[in-house]
């Protein structure tokens, strides 16, 4: 360190606190230059004077009212946290380490601590303790925590802080902490402080989760009434903030250790439902109570069938959720919408209830849910208020996936209730009826299409005539997509004259939302009817080409993208001979677009990737001249790096959940990870298209094998997105097949069999390694299938060592599958195991069978 820097360091670390205060102030300065200079100096001090720096920060915390105390607490935590890049504790002298531990405990017990600083200090103590306790290097901490919690003279703020530290360290302290049961019971029943009661609840839940066996956890069973009282008292005294903290902890317990709640399940669930039913509470509080019950219902692996024992409580929850669906307003913006995504009038409670109905039905199944729904739905359908009729239809759509097997047995009755609402006087109810038909077509297909096409398709066609309500009209067209996806061509074909005539009328309405829906429906009808669509080709394609060539304004981007999708699907349906002349014209437009500068969020990019691949499938080897245009941007999309951000997830962090709908967030420990999903979806689409080209072009794909292999092989372990992994898995044998065929047909640019061996040596071991680490059973089965195919293509090129490695890898897969089956057998011995759970286990075991089916070599 140069003399000037040494002098600055001496000033900052000297007896006068002014220089240190100034440095800490600059670290939070909005001025970039000052902040950057301060960060440089802090890093230099950490490297050259870590002892003095840590002690000065700790001393500052003894004066909690000091304006720099909050930033000092944050910085000190980084210096003593094992997971931090700034961790310096092991490098400090023994004397400094001892002083620092003592100062931390003194600061934590100092009077006048703000809640924010107390939380930061508790976190710092817990972080350091997690490093020291395994080697029993902080014996004073146990004494400090015990006295702080147990002493009648301890101020509530200190008790709360000590309980929060205990919660963080439960796995380290559970075994050696004296009178733990009595201390927790006392904290949960604190006479004056809701904060202490909630902290006691936090500590109790952390402890229960940290205990290794059910027998150990059962010793704390009798804390449950006190835990529920702590929650109720927070609500009774109007402290909903504390109550929400408590509810979040109870949700964590419900997910991690649901069987701990089993003995007192009716009382616990009943209390939660009382909260959910209380109209005077904040929506956030009621939502958390609902989330607790839904989480319990979803805890199948740990407590199979437990919630199905309480059908009356499931009924109460169902009623709460249907009531939440009434929280929707008839906003003019909904009717005037230019996009199907417009959700004007839908509140947070409405959206939350939709999601929970879906989850609940999937968790407990149709045999439990449908009887409950059958009790409530008739009164909702008969109500004069449109919101109740709307709620009934939304409910049917949301529970369809979880109740599919039972609904199929009552198909005419279920669909009949929905179709009756097509004539409702309120447009939003009609829209909800159409939406329900679309969802039922997806979840109950193909049985619905096979048995009820004669009533469903005419109803949808009739709804497309509602020119007074474009939202209804457009949604009816969209529902054709849902119906067509599970429909045999021979069922759909007799209705095509009427449907396509109406869709062509919708294309001419001038309403962009309706036009987009009509394009989607036409694309789906073509895809489902295949060669039967040739009859309509000459009438339809001019409209599609006109949109592709003329919808050039930015506001029409999605319309143009959907026209691209529709043209490519129509081309695939009618075949090369019918489509080839128009195909050239369409591809010229696509090439022009590809060469233009498009914005990052332009939907045309993704649609164009898929359109090119469909055109390739249609034209086959005739498409090869276009590959030099298609492949560079496709590879670029496949090579996109995930856009990931990591932030603190602590309560003092104000970032919260991302407001950006394109970002999905997950919380791991005290970190919040944000992932931009739009990039991942583009990457997944591109990877799928690469697989399509290899599959379709066979030896014609040879020039691109090297680039594609080096792009996709690493993606076998791309755990951010399942679709990316699936595409990479599917592509592996296709790349080997392409290389083998090119060599056999002398189209391999001079390469011989040694190239195929080199490619096999790259792909096969990567597949074997990926199989070991694959968390998804279905993808694991696909990997085994892909490996099987790859081995058959590689044949005698595989060396003895490689074969041994493959066999060892397969043994590991079989062992892992056997272990999962054993865990399921153990679940089958649970107290509440029932026939629905048995069906679900059978389905999971069938997935395991798919893995073993591939072990045939």
N, C-alpha and C positions, 0 to 999 in steps of 0.2 A: 504494500500500500504506500503510495507516495506521501510526502510530508503533509501536503494540504488535506488529502483524504484522511490521514491519521488525525490531523487537528480537528476535522469535522466530526470524526468518530468520537474523539475525546469529549467534544462539546455535547454531542447527542447522548452519550452514555455517562456524562458527568453528574455532579450533584444537583446542578440547576436543571429543573425539568423543562424549561422553556424550549430548548432546542429539540428535545424528543417530542414534545407536544406539537411543535411546528412541523416536524417530519411526519408525524401521524396524521396531522391535518392535511398535508400535501398528498398523502396516499389516497385520500378520498376526494381530492380536488377535481372539479369538473374541467379544469384547464389541463389539457393533455401534456404540455411541456413540463409543468410543475409535477404532475403525477408521475410521469415517466422518470424524471430526475430523482424523485423520492423513492420510487421502486428500485432504481439502480443502487441507491445508497443503502436501502434496507437489505437488499441481497448481498451487498458487500459486507455489511455489518454481520449478517448471519454467517458468512463464510469466515470472517476474520475475528470476530468477538462474540461467538454464540453464547458464552456463559453470561457476559455482562448484559447482552441484549435480552436474553430470556428473563434474567432477574429484574431488569428495569421495567419490563412489561408487566411482570407479576406484581412488583411493588405498586405500580400504577393502579392495579385492580383493588388495592386496599383502600383506595379512595373512589368508591363507585360513582360518586357524583361528578367526578372529573369528566369534562367533555370528551376526552380521548379514551375513556375506559372501554366503550363498546368496540372500537377498532383494535385496541390493545388486546381484548379478550379473543377476538377473531385471529389475530396474528399469533398470539401465544398458543392457541389451539393448534395452529398449523405446525408450529415448532415442535410440539410434543405428541402429535398424532402419527402413529405408525404408518398409516396409509397416505400421508402427505409427502409430496416431493420435497417439502421444506423440513422434514423430520430431522432434528439435530440432537434429540435427547441422549442417545447412546454416546455421542461425542463430548458431552458435558463432563466436567470433573465430578467426582463423587460428592464433593462438598456442595457444588452448585445443584446437583440432582437432589440432595437432601433438603437444601434450602428451598428449592422450587416446589417440592412436594408439600413442605410445611406452609409456604406462602399460598399455594392453591387452596388448601383446606382453610386457612385463615380468611382468605378472600371470599370463599364460598359461604362462610358463616358470618361475614361482616354485616352489620345492620344497614338497612337502607338500600339494599340491592334492588335495582329495577328488575322486572320480570324478564326482560330481554337479556340483561347482563347475567342474571342468575342462570338462565337457560344456556348461555354460551359457556359459562364457567362449569356448569354440570357436564356439558358435552366434553369440555377439555379434560376434566377429571376422569370421566369415563373412558376417553380415548387413551389417556396415559395409563390408566389402570388396566385396560385390556392388554397392554404391552407388559406390564409389571406383574400382574397377579399370577400368571402361569408359573412364574419362578418365585412366588411368594415374596416379592421385593417391595411391597408397600403394606406392611402389617398395620400401620397406623390408620389406614383407610377404613378397615373393618370397624375399628373402635369408633372412629369419627361418625360413620354412618349409623351405627347402632345407637350411640348417644343422641345424635341429632334426631333420630326417629322416635326413640323410646322416652327421652327425657320430657317430663311434663312442662318443663320451663322452656323448651325449644320453641322459638317463634314459628308460626305456621309456614312462613316463607322458607325457613331452613328445613323443616320437615319435608315440605314439598320437593325442595332441591335434592335432599338426601334420597327420597323415594325415587326420584327420576334417575339418579345415578344408580341406585340399586336395580331399577328396571333394565338399564342398559347393560348391567353386569350380572344379570341373573344366572347365566350359565356358569360364571366363575364363582359366585358367592353362595349359591343355593345350599351346597353341602355344609358349609362351615358357619353359616349365619345363625346366631342363637335366637331362640324364641320367635322364629320367623312367622309362624302361623298367628301367634298372639299379636305381633307387631302389625301385621297386615290387617287383621281384624280391627285393631284399635284405629289404624289409619283410615280404614273404610268407614268407620263410625265416628270420625272426628266431630266434636260437638259444634264447632264454629266455622270451619273452613271447607268450602266446597272444593277449593283447589287441592287441599290435602287429600280429600276423599277421592278425587279423580286421579291424583298421583298414586294413591294406594291401589286404585283399580289398575292403573298402568303396571305397577310393580307386581301385583298379583297375577295379571295375565302373562307378563313376561316370564315370571317364575313357572307358572303352569306349563307354558310352552317349552321351557328349558328342561323340564324333568324328563328323565329317560323312559319311564314306564308308566303304564296306566295305574298301577298300584301306587306309585309315588304321587301321581296327580290326584288320585282319589282321596288322599289325606287332606286335600284342600277343598274337597267338595262342599263342605259346610260354609265356605266363604261366599258361595254364589248368592244367597239371599242378601248378604251385606253388599255385595257388588251391585246387585240390582237396586238396592235401597240408595246407594251412592248416586246412581244414575237418576233415580226418581227424585231425590232431594234436590239435585241440581236443577231439575225442571220445575219443581214446586217453588223454588225461591227465584225463579225467573232467570237463572243463569244458563241460558241455552248454549252459550259458547263452551262452558265446561261440559255440559251434557253431550254436545256434539263430539268433543274429544273422547269422552267415555264411550260413546256409541262406536266411534271408529276403532277403539281398542277391542270392544266386544265383537265387532265384525271380524277383526283379525283372529280372535279366539275361535269364532264360529268356523272360519275357514281352516284353521290349523288343527284344532282339537275339538271337533264337534261332539265327540262321544263324552267328553267331560261334562257336557250340558245335559246328557240324556236323562239322568235320574230326575232332573227338575225341569225337563223340557216343556211341559205344558205351562208351568209358571213363568218360565223365561220368555217363551214365545208369546204367551198371553200378555205379558207386560210390554213387549215390543209392539204388539198389535194395538194396545191401548194408546201408545205414543203415535203410531201411524194413523190412528183414527181420530186423534185430537185436532179439531179444526183450528184451535187457537194457537197452535205451535207454528214455528217457522217451517217453510217448505223443506229447508235443508235438514232440520231435525227429523221430520217425518220421513224424508227420503232415506236417511241413515237407518231408521228403525226398519223400514221395508227391506233395505239392503241386507240387514242382519238376517232376516228370515229367509230371503232368497239365497243368501250365501249358505245358510244351513241346509237348504233344500239341495243345493248344488254339491254338497260335500259327500258325493257318492263313494269315493274311494275310501274315505275314513269312516263314514257312517251310512252305509247303503240302506235305503228304504226308511230311514228314521222319520223323516217329515211326513211320509205317507201314512204313518200311524195316527196322524192328527188331521184327518180330513176337514174337521170343523174349523180348524185354524187356517188351513189352506183356503177354505171358503171365505173366511174373514179377510184374508190377505187379498184374495181375488176381488172381493167387493171394494176394498180400498183402492186397488189399481184401476178398476173400472170407474170409480168416482173421480180419480185423478185425470182420467181421459176426458172428463167434462170441462177441464180447464183449457178450453179452446175458444177462440173468438172468431166471428165471421167478418174478417177484415176485407175491405174492398180490394186491397192489394192482392189477395189470394185469387180473386176472380179475374183481375186484370193482368195476371202474371204472364210474363213472356218466357218463363222457364218452368219445367216440371219440378225443379228443386225449390221453388218458392214455397216457403212454409209459414207465411204470414198468419198470425193468430195462434200458432202453436207455442205453448209455454214450456218452461223447463219441466214442470210436473207432467205434462202431457207426453213429452218425449221420453221421460224417465219411466213412466208407467208402461209405455209401449215396449221398451227394452225389457222391463221386468216380467211382463206377461210372457214374452218369448222365452226368457231364461227359465221362468217357473215351469212352463209347460214342458220344456225339454228335460228339466230336472226331475219332475215327479211323474210325468207321463200322462197319456190320455185317459187311462182308467180312473185316475184321481181327478183330473181337471175337467173332463167333459161333464160329469154329473154336477159339478159346481157351476159350470157355465150354463148348463141346461136350466138350473134354478133361476139364474139372474137374467139371462138374455131375453126371455119373453117380455118381461116388464119394460126392459129398455127399448125393445122393438116397438112396443105398443104406446110408448110415451109420446105426448104432444110436442115436447121440447126436442128440436132437431139434434141437439148435442147428445142426447141419450141414444137416439137411433144411430147416430154417427159412431158413438162409443161402442155399441154392440157390434157393428161391422168391423171396426178397427180391432176389437178383441178377437173376433173369429180369424182375421188375417194373422194376428200375432201368435195365436196358439196353434196354428195349423201345423207347423213343423213338428212340434213336440207331441201333438195328438194325431198325427197322420194315420197310424194304423187303425185307431178306433174310429176316426172320422170316415175312413174309407168304408167301414162297415155301415155307416149311416149317411152315405154319400148324397142320396136324393134329398134327405131332410136338411142337411147342412147347406148344400148348394141352393136348394129351394128358398131357404130363409134369406139368403143373400140376393138371389135374383128378384125376389119380391120388392126389394128396395131400389131396383133400377127405375121404378116409376115414382119414387119419392118426390115430394114437392120441393125439397131443398137441394140445390146443386151439390153442396158439400156431402150430403148423404149419398147422393147418386155416385159421386166420385169415390167415396169410401166403399160402396158396393162393388164398383168396377175394380178398385184396388184389391178387395178381398177375393174376387174371382181370379185376378191375376196371380195372387199369392197361393190360392187353392190349386190353381192349375200347375204351379211349380211343385207344391208340397204333396199333392194328392195324385199327381200324374204317374203313369199314364192311365190309371183307372178312371179318373174324371173324364179325360178326353175320350176314352173308349165307350163309356156308358152314357155320358151326358152332352156329347157334342151337339146333338140336335136341339138342345135348349140354350146352351151357353153361347155358341157362335152366332145364332140369330140375335140374341140379346145384345152382344157386343156390337154387331153390325148396326142394330137399331140405335144404340147409344152414339154411334159415329154421326148420326143425323142431327145431333143437338147443337145446331149452329149458334144458338143463343148463349151457350156455355162452352167456350173453347177448352177450358180445363177438363170438362167431362168428356168432350169430343176427343181431345188428344189422348186422354188416359185410356179411353176405350181402344184406340189404336195401339197404345203401348201394351195393353193386356193381350192383344193378338199374339205378341211376341211370346209372352209366358205360356199361352195355350199351345202355340206351334212347337215350342221346344220339346214337348213330350208327346207329340202327335204323329201318328203314322201318315204317310202321304195319302193312302187310300181313304182315310177319314177326312182329311183336310180338302182334298181335291174337289169334291162336289160343291163346296162353299166358295171356291176361289172366284168364280165369276162375280158374285155379289160383293165379296170382301175387296177384291182388287179394284173394282169400279168405284167403290166408296173411298178407298185410299187415294186413288188418283184425283178424286174431287178434293180431298183434304190437302193434297199437294198444291192445289191452286187457290187455297183460302187466303193466302197472304199473311196468315198468323204463323210466325216462325216456330213456336212451340208445337203447334198442331202439325206443321210440315215435318218437323224433326221426328215426331211420334209416328207419322205416316211412313217415313223412310225406314224407320226401325221395323215397323210391322211388315212392310214390303220385303225387306231383307230377310226377315224371319220366315215369311210365307214361302219365299223362293228357296231358302235353305231346307225347309221341311218338305216341300213338294217336289224338289229336284227336277227331273226331266218334264214333269207335268207343267212346269212354269213356262216351257217353250211357247205355249199358246198365247201367253201375255207379253212375251218379250218385245215384240215390235210396238206394242202400245205403251209399254212402261219405259223402255230405255231412253227415248227422246226427252222425257221429263227429267230423268236422272242426269243425263249429260248436260241438259240446260242448267240445272242447279250447279253441277260441278264446274262448269265454265263461267257462269255468271255471278255466283254468290261469292264475290271477291272482297266484299267489305268486311272490316274487322268484326262487326256485329253479327256477321253471318258465318263465322268460322266453324261453329259446331254443325250448322246446316250443311256446309260444304263437306265437312268430315264425314257426316252420316251418309251423304250421297255417295261418297267414295266407298264406304262400307257396303252400301246397298248394291252398287254396280258390281263390286268384286264378288259378292255372294250370288247375285243373279248370274254372273258369268260362270261361276262354278256349277250352279244348278243346271244351266242349259247346255253346258259343254263347249268344247273348243270350236267345233265346226260352226255353231250358231254365233259364237261370241267373237271370233278371231278378228273380224274387220273392225268392229267397234273397239276391241281391246287395244289396237295400235293407237287409236285416237286418245283413248283414256290414258294410256301409258305416257304419251307425249305430254299430257297435262301434268301427270304425276312427276315426270322428270323436270319439267319447268318449275313446279312447286319445290321439288327437292333441291334445286339449285338456288332457290331464293332464300333470303334471310328471314327466318321465322322466329317469333318471340318464344322465350323459354316455356311459357304456359300455353302455347298454341296447341289445341287438341288435335289438330291435323297431323302433327308429328306421329303420335301413337297410332292413329287410324291409318296413316299412310304405310307404316311398317306392316300392319296386318293386311292391308289391301294388296301390297306387292306380293306377299306370301300366297294369298288366295289366287292372284293372277298367275303365279308360278304353278300352283296346283292345276289350274285350268289349262294352261298352255304347255306344261311339261317341258321337254327339252327345247322347245321354241323360245323359252324364256331366258335361256343362257346368255344371249347378247346383252340383256339388261342388268346382269349381275354386277357388272363393274360400276353401275350407277347405284344399285341398291345396297351393296355390301358395306362401303365405307361408313355411311351414317348409321347403319344397323349395328356394326361392330362398336361404333362410338357409344350408342345407347346401351349395348350389352356390357360395356366396360365402365358405365357410370359408377362412381364411388357413392356409397350411402352417405347422405347428408345427416350427420349425427351431432347433436349438441348435448353436453352434459352440464347440468346445473345442480345446485344444492336443493334438496327437497325438504329442508328444515322448515319449521313453522315461521321462523323469522324471515325466510326467503319470500319475497313478494312476487316471484315469477308465476307461481301457481301453474295451473294447467294452461297449456298453450291456447291462445285465442285463434291461432292459425289452423283452419280446418284441414290443411294439408299436412299437418304434423301430428303424429301419434306419439303419446308420451307413456312411458312406463317408469315406475319407481322401483329402484333396487337399493335397499338400505337407505342411506341418507342422500342418494343421488337420484336426480330425475333425468332420464334419458329421452331426448326428443328425436324422432326419426321422420324425415320428410317422405311421406308415403308416395307422393306423385312420382318422385324419381325412381323409387323401387318398382312401381307399377310399370313405368316405361322400360326399366331394365328387364323385368320379367317378360314383358311382351316381346322385347327384342330377342331374348334368349329362346323363347318359344318359336319365334320366326326362324332363327338359325337352325333349330332342330327340323322345322318344316322343310327348309330348303335342302338340307342334307338328305332327308327322307325322300323328297320328291325327285331331286336331280341325280341322285346316286353318283355314278362316276363323273357326271358333269359338275359336281361340287368340288372335285379334287383340288383346283387351284386355291380354295379357301380353307382347306383342312387345317393347315398349320396355325393360321391366325385364330380360327374358331376353337381349336383344341386348347391353345394357350389361354384363351378367354374363358372357356367353359369349365375346364378341369378344376381350377381353383374354386369355382362356384359350387362344386359338389358339397362344400362345407360353408356355404353362405347362409348363416343362420338368421339373418335379418328378414328373409322372405322365403316362404315355402315354395312359391311358384317358380322362383329362380332356380332352386335346387331341383325341383321336378323336371324342369326343362333341361338342365345340365345332365341329369341322370338319363333322360330319354335320348339325348344326343350322342352319348358315348358309343353305343353299338352302330349308330348310323354313320358316324365318322369312320369307324373301322371298316364298315361295309363299303362305303364310298371309296376308300383307299384300295381295298381288295379288288373291287370291280374295275377301278381305273387301271390297276396294274395288269389284271387279266385281259382287259380290252385294249392294252397298249395306249391308254390315254393319260398316263401318269407322268408326263413331261420328263421321261427318261429315268424315273425312279423304279427300283425293283423291289423284291420282297423284303429286303433289309429295311426299307422305309416303313413297311407295314409292321415289322417287328419293333422298330423304334417307337412307332405310334402306340402299339400294344403295350410296350414296356412303360409308356407314360400313362396310359389310361387305366389299365387293369389294377396296378398297385394303388392308384389313387381311389378307385372305386372300393377296393377292399378296406382301405383306411377310413373312407367316409362312412362305410356301413357300420363300423364299430361305434362311431360317434353320433349316428343319426337318431334324434330324439322321437321322430314321428314313425309309428309302426307302418303306416301305409307307404310312406316314402322308402322305408327300409325294405319293404317287399318289392317296390319298384327297382331299388338298387340291386337286389338279388336277381331280379329278372334281367336287368341290364348287364350285370356281371355274367350271368349265364349265357346270354347272347354274345357278349364280347369274347368269352372263352371259346365258344363254338366257331366264331369267325377267325380268331387267332390260331386255333388248332395247335398244330405241332410247333408253332413258333414259341410257345411257352416253355421256359426251362424248368428243370426239376425244382430248383429253389423257389421259383415263382409259384409252382403248383403247391409246394408245401405251405408257402405263405397264404395262398388262397384257402387251402384246407383248414389251416389254423384259424383264419378269419371266419370261415363258415362255422367252425366249432364254437367260436365266441358268440356268433349270432344265435346259434341254437341254444347255447347256455342262457343268454339274455332272454330269449323267448320263453324258455322253460321257467326261468325265475318269475317272469311276468305272469305266466299261467298259475304258478304256485301262489303268488300274491292274490290273484283273483279267487283261487280256491279258499284262501284265508278269509277274504271278504264275504264269501258265501256262508261262513260260519257266524257272521254277525247276528245280533239279536233280532234285528228288524229286516233281515234279508227276505225278499218276497219274490213273487213270480215275475214282476216287471224288472226287478234287478237281475233276475236270472236270464231274462231275454237280452238285456243289455250286455251282460257278461258273455253270453253266447256270441253276440255280434263282435265283441272285442276278440274273442278266441278265434273267430273266423278270419279276422285280420292276421292273426298269428299263423293260421293255416296257410295263408297266401305266401308268407315268408318261407315256410317249410316246403311248400309245393315247388319252390325254385331250387331246393337242394336235391338236384337230380343228377348230379355228376360226381 
